[in-house]
């Protein structure tokens, strides 16, 4: 990866891309949140009506490329939302992981997919 590949650089590239096209006017909080949801649905659509295992997905170059494209779309919109709201994506993810550590203590949840409300 080039040395300038960083989250900060990527956010600047996304912001520049948006600004160059005069799309900032469309990037309201509501529109970006809607776009994240729409793109997440398109990500789900890549596996609609199938349930491949991990090996099947990684060995299917076409499917993996579609998943990568839709995942990128979700992440770009998330980064754009962070940019306009002045949220640091690394900081908010770190904070959320800390909250989840408390909500899902290893000794209570290891090997279980139950929601935290089931053991409160």
C-alpha positions as CSV (number, residue, x, y, z in Angstrom):
1,X,0.0,0.0,0.0
2,X,1.2,3.5,-0.7
3,X,2.4,5.4,2.4
4,X,-0.4,7.9,2.0
5,X,-3.1,5.2,2.4
6,X,-4.7,6.1,5.7
7,X,-8.2,6.6,6.9
8,X,-7.6,10.3,7.0
9,X,-6.4,10.3,3.4
10,X,-9.3,8.2,2.3
11,X,-11.8,10.5,3.9
12,X,-10.1,13.5,2.1
13,X,-10.3,11.7,-1.2
14,X,-14.0,11.0,-0.7
15,X,-14.6,14.6,0.4
16,X,-12.7,15.9,-2.7
17,X,-14.6,13.5,-5.0
18,X,-17.9,14.9,-3.6
19,X,-16.8,18.5,-3.8
20,X,-15.5,18.2,-7.3
21,X,-18.9,17.0,-8.5
22,X,-20.8,19.6,-6.4
23,X,-22.6,16.8,-4.6
24,X,-22.2,18.3,-1.1
25,X,-25.6,19.9,-1.5
26,X,-27.1,16.3,-1.6
27,X,-25.1,15.0,1.3
28,X,-27.5,15.8,4.1
29,X,-27.4,13.6,7.2
30,X,-30.6,12.0,6.3
31,X,-29.6,11.3,2.7
32,X,-26.2,9.8,3.7
33,X,-27.9,7.6,6.3
34,X,-30.4,6.5,3.7
35,X,-27.6,5.8,1.3
36,X,-25.8,3.6,3.9
37,X,-28.9,1.6,4.4
38,X,-29.5,1.3,0.6
39,X,-26.0,0.2,-0.1
40,X,-26.1,-2.3,2.8
41,X,-29.2,-3.8,1.2
42,X,-27.3,-4.1,-2.0
43,X,-24.6,-5.9,-0.1
44,X,-27.1,-8.3,1.2
45,X,-28.5,-8.8,-2.3
46,X,-25.2,-10.3,-3.4
47,X,-26.1,-13.4,-1.5
48,X,-29.9,-13.3,-1.7
49,X,-31.4,-16.7,-2.1
50,X,-28.1,-18.5,-1.3
51,X,-26.0,-19.3,1.7
52,X,-22.5,-20.0,0.6
53,X,-19.8,-20.9,3.1
54,X,-16.7,-18.8,3.5
55,X,-14.7,-21.1,1.1
56,X,-17.4,-20.8,-1.6
57,X,-17.3,-17.0,-1.4
58,X,-13.5,-16.5,-1.4
59,X,-13.1,-18.9,-4.3
60,X,-15.7,-17.1,-6.4
61,X,-13.9,-14.1,-7.9
62,X,-17.0,-12.6,-9.4
63,X,-19.0,-12.9,-6.2
64,X,-16.1,-11.6,-4.1
65,X,-15.8,-8.6,-6.4
66,X,-19.5,-7.8,-6.1
67,X,-19.2,-8.1,-2.3
68,X,-16.1,-5.9,-2.3
69,X,-17.9,-3.2,-4.4
70,X,-20.9,-3.0,-2.2
71,X,-18.9,-3.1,1.0
72,X,-16.9,-0.2,-0.4
73,X,-20.1,1.7,-1.1
74,X,-21.2,1.2,2.5
75,X,-17.9,2.3,3.9
76,X,-17.6,5.4,1.6
77,X,-21.0,6.6,2.8
78,X,-20.2,5.9,6.4
79,X,-16.9,7.9,6.0
80,X,-18.7,10.7,4.3
81,X,-21.3,10.8,7.2
82,X,-18.4,10.9,9.7
83,X,-16.8,13.7,7.7
84,X,-19.8,16.0,7.7
85,X,-20.6,15.3,11.4
86,X,-16.9,15.8,12.4
87,X,-16.8,12.3,13.9
88,X,-13.5,10.4,14.0
89,X,-14.3,7.0,12.7
90,X,-11.4,5.3,14.6
91,X,-12.4,6.9,17.9
92,X,-16.1,6.1,17.6
93,X,-15.3,2.5,16.7
94,X,-12.9,2.2,19.6
95,X,-15.5,3.6,22.0
96,X,-18.2,1.3,20.6
97,X,-15.9,-1.7,21.1
98,X,-15.3,-0.7,24.7
99,X,-19.1,-0.4,25.3
100,X,-19.5,-3.9,23.7
101,X,-16.8,-5.3,26.0
102,X,-18.9,-4.3,29.0
103,X,-22.2,-5.3,27.4
104,X,-20.8,-8.7,26.3
105,X,-18.3,-10.0,28.9
106,X,-16.4,-13.0,27.7
107,X,-17.3,-15.1,30.7
108,X,-21.0,-14.7,29.9
109,X,-21.1,-14.8,26.1
110,X,-18.3,-16.9,24.9
111,X,-19.7,-19.3,22.2
112,X,-23.2,-17.8,22.4
113,X,-25.0,-15.7,19.9
114,X,-27.7,-14.6,22.4
115,X,-28.5,-10.9,22.8
116,X,-27.1,-9.2,25.9
117,X,-30.7,-8.8,27.2
118,X,-30.9,-12.6,27.7
119,X,-28.4,-12.6,30.5
120,X,-29.0,-9.3,32.3
